[in-house]
Amino acid sequence: MKKLSINEWDEADRPREKLERLGAQALSNAELLAILIGSGSRDESAVDLMKRVLADCNNNLNTLGKMGIPDLAGGRYKGLGPAKAITVLAACELGKRRQIEKAEERRHLNSADAIYEYIHPIMQDLDTEEAWILLLNQNYKLIKSIRLSHGGITETAVDVRVIMKQTLLNNATAVVLCHNHPSGNCHPSGNDDKITKHISQACETMRIHFLDHLIITDGRYYSYSEEGRL
């Protein structure tokens, strides 16, 4: 019976599609390695090939990482040549290095000063307005920063729905809005006040803490929170 290639499998069973739907943690070691090598041979899918390789390593990734290129690409495994062997060993080395390194310390953005110090280098040389959101956890540590929009000299669009969507998708419990004034005048406009009010109302409904809205210029900032307007 002819074996199906991965491209002929049901979409739900394909490693790439499975990772996209369920996340990398849902895949077996063989499936993850199959994504790296891309294809197997005419007689064996990439997943089956990597299952066989892993079986020869007692299903131990540390043992796999100790193998050399000749061990993998010496003809024992049809469909696994030097290029694919190098890819597999490079991935094993990255996994080892990740174990050695400490987890990256998240920035603590619990004040307007700290927020300004983080966002100012991003905005200081812009000649048009940009709006960014900073998504924070319950300890006000940064999860992710996202540019919302890139506009004109005097204003940029901010969609409250996008802010709420990104906040929920990233499991953030607090959010900060930042935008720059290329004119150098950090005083808020009527439109700035309006969008601040709309975000505040949306956050209250969704039980998300709207920590601050900062208007950034090169050397100064305006904080709605520090001004008692949040």
C-alpha angles and dihedrals in degrees: 000000000000114000116233119239117236089256088060095050122103106278092241090061099048112108097227094047091043091053091048092051102038107018131251093284090068093063127087121238089256092052092050091049090047089059089055097051093040098206143024126204137289089271101039135039120232090253094051091046092053091045088058093047091049092047088057087053093050086253089288119136092201089059090048090053091056093058119101130227092259090053092056102031101034095103099272092107113047110217094026109102132168095278093053092043090053090050092052094047092046089054091050090051092050089051090052092049091049089057090053097049123080119242112269112261111239118230114257107227104177098133140045090246092054091047091050093049089053100044101034096079089054095050107029098095100036116124094193131048121270129182122211134180124211113208115208138186125232090279091054092250117146117261098171142338118218131188107226101185147351113214145160134298096278106031147001131206120255119192112204091201091059091050092052093045094052092044092054095041091054095044091238120166096193134035136195126198118210129180134163134233108214089194090070092238107121095187110118121249126223089260090053089054091048096052091045090055093048093049092046091053093047092049091049090053092049094042092241121141112241096206101182150329113222126194108205130208128165101282101359142057141193117221120197088199095052090047090055093245097123 
